[in-house]
């Protein structure tokens, strides 16, 4: 019998692809075609784009005889890779009634079968040539799984009845601990990924930087604490806000986090992936922009952490947290425990660090080099992952980044201060 081997990443590939499919089981084809703002992509676009990534970067260069499922998909589902060719405008992805969801699922099946061949028998000698691309493809699909959740949440929030995407498990009620400060000495420390295992290129190179003494809050800011900021006229006090943030208040009428809704009796509810629910005052506040996070910190007499302060504080902590998982609420919940809690999961935590290159950073060659480096302008770094982040995706050095006005992600606040 012929001796066949399977690439060790084959199981991971299958698990990640199955998770994408599981996320859409409760959605209708109509749900998956809607785009409610330029930053949101239709669910079916995420399903197609992640499949296009595998086809474009793994199959076409590495699987002899592979035939594209549909050559027009290179235009429709390229996101931002200039070196790959022209692409459909991002704000108009919701205009694409065709291909249908059914067509895209056929596309996924076609690519999955081809990937099984690529990762299958008698190719061990070729694996090293595309090993890194497999890791990137897996991480890329995991990122789009998170985007799929945040985007369908925005889509359903625009429905007049706010339907739920998923059934909510009963949350565990916890006694949220009071906020405490954990102090850290200054000094010269090493930061960034050390090169062992997979990481995105923007997480390195490993380098040294000097920190002055600082303190980090023991937990994220809660809805109750943020409500106090609102009730103290935080959204009407210009001196708390960065100029551009105050402009957003005036132009767009912000007066609360994105999905908060004030009821007729004056109480608050919040739209979630499980529908509209009463605001949980003990849960971490989420869906706030960098501008809102910075204004709250100013009001609280504190500041946002630098990203290297966050990384220093997180060193040695378990990566355990509330991430995307079956049977776990896709919404932040109150934490409990001693020390620094909820560093990972629940909500991404804004830092005041601009997203820029580490010393000696060079993007990878070729189209994949467009993945991170070209966005290092006008954005801020977030750390720690959220309840929508796939398990195993996050690292202490992981650098997420968004523009300062972004609110549709599960973004929250952890305070810092100088000592």
C-alpha positions in Angstrom: 0.0 0.0 0.0 1.3 3.5 -0.9 2.5 5.4 2.2 0.7 8.6 2.5 1.2 11.5 4.9 -1.0 14.4 5.8 0.3 17.8 6.5 0.0 18.5 10.3 -1.8 21.8 9.5 -4.6 19.9 7.7 -6.6 19.3 10.8 -6.3 22.9 11.9 -7.3 24.0 8.4 -10.4 21.8 8.5 -11.3 23.0 12.0 -11.1 26.7 11.0 -13.1 26.2 7.9 -15.8 24.3 9.8 -16.0 27.1 12.3 -16.7 29.6 9.6 -19.6 27.4 8.4 -20.9 27.0 12.0 -21.1 30.7 12.4 -23.6 31.1 9.6 -25.9 28.2 10.4 -28.4 30.5 12.2 -28.3 33.1 9.5 -30.5 33.4 6.4 -29.2 34.0 2.9 -30.8 37.4 3.1 -28.9 38.2 6.3 -25.7 37.4 4.5 -26.1 39.9 1.6 -26.6 43.1 3.5 -24.0 45.9 4.0 -25.0 48.7 6.4 -21.9 50.9 6.2 -18.6 51.0 4.3 -16.7 49.3 7.1 -19.1 46.4 7.2 -18.9 43.6 4.7 -21.7 41.2 3.9 -21.4 37.8 5.5 -21.2 36.1 2.1 -18.3 38.4 1.1 -16.3 37.2 4.2 -17.0 33.6 3.2 -15.8 34.2 -0.3 -12.9 36.4 0.4 -11.3 33.9 2.9 -11.7 31.2 0.2 -10.2 33.5 -2.4 -7.2 34.0 -0.1 -6.5 30.2 -0.1 -7.0 29.9 -3.8 -4.9 32.9 -4.7 -2.0 32.5 -2.4 -1.8 28.7 -1.8 -3.5 26.8 -4.6 -2.6 28.7 -7.7 1.1 28.9 -7.0 1.5 25.4 -5.4 -1.0 22.9 -6.7 -0.1 21.8 -10.2 -3.1 21.7 -12.5 -5.4 23.7 -10.2 -8.2 25.4 -12.0 -9.9 28.6 -10.6 -13.5 28.2 -9.7 -14.4 31.4 -11.4 -11.9 33.9 -12.8 -14.2 36.9 -12.0 -13.9 36.2 -8.3 -10.4 37.6 -8.3 -12.0 41.0 -9.0 -15.0 40.5 -6.7 -13.2 39.2 -3.6 -9.8 40.8 -3.6 -9.8 43.1 -0.6 -6.8 45.5 -0.8 -4.0 43.6 -2.6 -2.8 46.0 -5.2 -0.2 43.5 -6.6 -3.0 41.0 -7.3 -5.0 43.3 -9.5 -8.1 45.5 -9.7 -11.0 45.0 -7.2 -14.6 45.8 -6.5 -15.0 49.0 -4.3 -15.3 48.1 -0.7 -18.3 50.4 0.0 -20.3 48.6 -2.8 -19.8 45.0 -1.6 -23.5 45.0 -0.6 -24.4 45.7 -4.3 -23.4 42.2 -5.3 -26.6 40.2 -5.4 -24.6 37.6 -7.4 -22.8 35.3 -6.9 -25.4 33.8 -4.5 -24.7 32.4 -1.1 -25.2 29.0 -2.6 -22.6 29.8 -5.3 -20.1 30.8 -2.7 -20.6 27.7 -0.6 -19.9 25.7 -3.8 -16.7 27.8 -4.2 -15.7 26.9 -0.6 -16.3 23.2 -1.3 -14.2 23.4 -4.5 -11.3 25.1 -2.7 -11.5 22.8 0.3 -11.2 19.8 -1.9 -8.1 21.3 -3.6 -6.6 22.2 -0.3 -7.0 18.6 0.8 -5.0 17.6 -2.2 -2.3 20.2 -1.5 -2.1 19.2 2.2 -2.4 15.5 1.5 -0.1 12.8 0.4 3.5 12.7 -0.6 4.3 16.4 -0.6 6.4 16.6 2.6 9.4 17.9 0.7 7.3 20.8 -0.6 5.7 21.9 2.7 8.5 24.3 3.8 7.9 26.5 0.7 4.4 27.4 1.8 4.3 26.6 5.6 4.2 30.3 6.5 1.4 31.0 4.0 -0.7 28.2 5.6 -0.3 29.9 9.0 -1.2 33.3 7.5 -4.2 31.8 5.8 -5.5 30.2 9.0 -5.0 33.4 11.0 -6.6 35.4 8.2 -9.7 33.3 8.2 -9.9 33.6 12.0 -9.7 37.4 11.7 -12.6 37.3 9.2 -14.6 35.1 11.6 -14.4 37.9 14.1 -15.3 40.5 11.5 -18.2 38.3 10.4 -19.6 38.5 13.9 -19.1 42.2 14.4 -20.5 42.9 10.9 -23.6 40.8 11.2 -24.2 42.5 14.6 -24.2 45.9 12.9 -26.5 44.6 10.1 -29.1 43.2 12.5 -28.9 46.3 14.7 -30.4 48.3 11.8 -33.5 46.1 11.7 -36.4 47.8 13.4 -37.0 44.8 15.7 -33.3 44.0 16.4 -33.4 40.3 15.8 -31.0 38.0 17.5 -28.3 36.2 15.5 -27.7 33.6 18.1 -29.5 32.1 21.1 -28.0 33.4 24.3 -26.7 31.0 26.9 -27.5 32.0 30.5 -24.6 34.2 31.7 -22.9 33.4 34.9 -23.6 36.2 37.5 -20.3 37.4 39.1 -19.6 40.0 41.7 -17.4 42.4 39.8 -14.3 43.4 41.9 -13.6 47.0 42.7 -11.0 48.7 40.5 -7.5 48.5 41.9 -4.2 49.7 40.5 -1.2 47.4 39.8 2.1 49.2 39.8 5.1 48.4 37.5 8.6 49.6 37.7 10.3 51.4 34.9 13.3 50.2 33.0 14.5 48.9 29.7 12.5 45.8 28.5 12.2 43.7 25.4 9.0 43.9 23.4 7.5 42.2 20.3 7.4 38.6 19.1 10.5 36.6 19.7 10.3 34.6 16.4 9.3 31.3 17.9 6.0 30.2 16.4 3.7 32.1 14.1 3.1 35.8 14.4 2.1 38.6 12.0 5.0 40.7 10.7 3.8 43.8 12.5 4.4 42.1 15.9 8.2 42.2 15.4 11.1 42.5 15.3 11.8 41.9 19.0 13.3 45.2 20.3 14.1 47.0 23.5 12.3 50.1 24.8 12.4 52.2 28.0 9.3 52.5 30.2 8.8 54.9 33.1 7.0 53.6 36.2 3.2 53.2 35.6 0.1 51.6 37.0 -2.6 49.6 35.2 -6.2 49.1 36.3 -7.0 45.6 37.5 -10.0 45.2 35.1 -11.7 46.9 32.2 -14.1 49.9 32.7 -17.6 48.7 33.4 -20.9 49.8 31.9 -21.8 51.3 35.3 -18.6 53.4 35.4 -19.2 54.5 31.8 -22.8 55.4 32.6 -21.5 57.7 35.4 -19.4 59.5 32.7 -22.5 60.0 30.6 -24.6 61.2 33.5 -21.9 63.7 34.4 -22.3 65.3 30.9 -19.2 63.6 29.5 -20.6 63.8 26.0 -21.3 67.5 26.4 -18.0 68.6 28.0 -15.7 69.7 25.2 -12.6 69.9 27.3 -12.5 66.1 27.8 -12.3 65.4 24.1 -9.6 65.4 21.5 -10.6 67.9 18.8 -11.5 65.4 16.1 -13.5 63.4 18.7 -15.5 66.5 19.7 -16.1 67.0 16.0 -17.7 63.5 15.8 -19.9 64.5 18.8 -21.2 67.5 17.0 -21.5 66.0 13.5 -22.8 62.5 14.4 -24.6 63.1 17.7 -22.8 60.5 19.7 -24.2 60.4 23.3 -23.5 56.8 24.3 -21.7 53.6 23.1 -22.8 52.4 19.7 -25.4 49.9 20.7 -26.8 51.5 23.9 -30.5 52.4 23.6 -32.3 54.6 26.1 -35.8 53.3 27.0 -38.9 55.5 27.6 -38.5 55.1 31.4 -34.9 56.4 31.2 -33.2 53.0 31.7 -30.8 51.6 29.2 -30.7 48.5 27.0 -28.0 47.2 24.7 -28.3 45.5 21.3 -26.2 42.3 21.3 -25.8 39.3 19.0 -28.5 37.8 21.2 -30.9 40.6 20.6 -31.7 43.6 22.7 -31.2 43.1 26.4 -31.1 45.2 29.6 -27.8 46.9 30.1 -25.6 44.8 32.3 -24.0 47.4 34.6 -21.2 45.0 35.7 -20.1 44.0 32.2 -17.2 45.8 30.5 -18.3 48.7 28.4 -17.8 47.9 24.7 -18.3 49.4 21.2 -16.6 52.7 22.1 -14.2 54.5 19.9 -10.7 55.6 20.7 -12.1 59.1 21.1 -14.6 57.9 23.7 -12.0 55.9 25.5 -9.6 58.8 25.7 -12.4 61.2 26.9 -13.5 58.7 29.6 -9.9 58.4 30.8 -9.5 62.2 31.0 -12.7 62.4 33.0 -11.5 59.6 35.3 -8.2 61.4 36.0 -6.2 58.7 34.3 -5.1 57.9 30.7 -5.0 55.0 28.3 -2.0 52.7 28.4 0.8 52.7 26.0 0.8 49.4 24.1 4.2 48.4 25.5 2.9 49.1 29.0 0.0 46.7 28.3 2.4 44.1 27.0 4.7 44.5 30.0 1.8 44.1 32.4 0.4 41.1 30.5 3.8 39.2 30.5 3.4 35.8 32.1 -0.4 35.9 32.3 -2.5 33.1 31.0 -4.1 33.5 27.6 -7.3 32.2 29.1 -10.4 34.4 28.6 -13.9 34.7 27.1 -13.4 34.1 23.4 -15.6 32.9 20.6 -16.8 29.4 21.4 -20.0 27.3 21.2 -22.2 27.8 24.2 -20.4 31.0 25.3 -22.1 34.3 25.1 -20.9 36.4 22.2 -20.9 39.4 24.5 -18.6 40.7 27.2 -19.5 39.6 30.7 -18.4 40.7 34.2 -15.1 39.3 35.4 -14.0 38.1 38.8 -10.8 37.2 40.6 -7.7 38.9 42.0 -4.9 40.6 40.2 -5.1 41.8 36.6 -8.2 40.1 35.2 -9.8 40.0 31.7 -6.6 40.9 29.9 -7.6 38.5 27.2 -11.0 38.1 25.7 -14.3 40.0 26.4 -13.2 43.4 24.9 -10.3 44.7 22.9 -8.5 47.3 24.9 -7.6 50.6 23.3 -4.1 51.9 23.9 -2.9 55.4 23.2 -0.2 54.1 20.9 -0.4 55.0 17.3 -0.1 52.0 15.0 3.4 52.3 13.5 6.4 50.1 12.7 8.7 48.7 15.3 12.5 49.5 14.9 14.0 47.6 11.9 10.5 46.4 10.7 10.3 45.4 7.0 7.2 44.1 5.4 7.3 40.7 3.7 8.0 40.6 0.0 5.2 40.1 -2.5 1.4 40.7 -2.2 1.3 39.2 1.3 3.5 42.1 2.4 0.5 44.3 2.0 -1.3 42.6 4.9 -0.2 45.0 7.7 2.5 47.4 6.9 0.7 49.7 4.5 -1.9 50.6 7.2 0.6 52.1 9.6 -0.9 55.6 9.5 -3.8 57.2 11.3 -4.8 54.2 13.4 -4.4 53.2 17.1 -3.4 49.8 18.6 -5.7 47.6 20.6 -4.6 44.6 22.7 -6.0 41.5 24.2 -8.8 40.1 22.0 -12.5 40.0 22.6 -15.5 37.7 23.0 -15.6 37.5 19.2 -12.0 36.5 18.8 -11.5 32.8 17.9 -9.7 30.8 20.7 -6.0 30.3 20.1 -5.8 33.3 17.8 -4.4 35.8 20.3 -0.8 36.3 21.7 0.7 38.8 24.2 2.3 40.6 21.3 -0.8 40.7 19.0 -1.4 44.2 17.6 -4.9 44.9 16.4 -5.5 48.3 14.9 -8.4 50.5 13.9 -9.1 54.2 13.1 -9.9 56.3 16.2 -13.5 56.7 15.3 -14.2 52.9 14.9 -17.0 51.8 17.2 -18.5 48.6 15.6 -15.7 46.3 17.0 -15.8 44.9 20.5 -13.5 47.6 21.8 -13.3 48.7 25.5 -11.2 50.5 28.0 -8.6 49.7 30.6 -7.1 52.7 32.4 -3.5 53.5 33.2 -1.7 56.2 35.1 1.8 57.5 35.8 3.3 56.9 39.2 
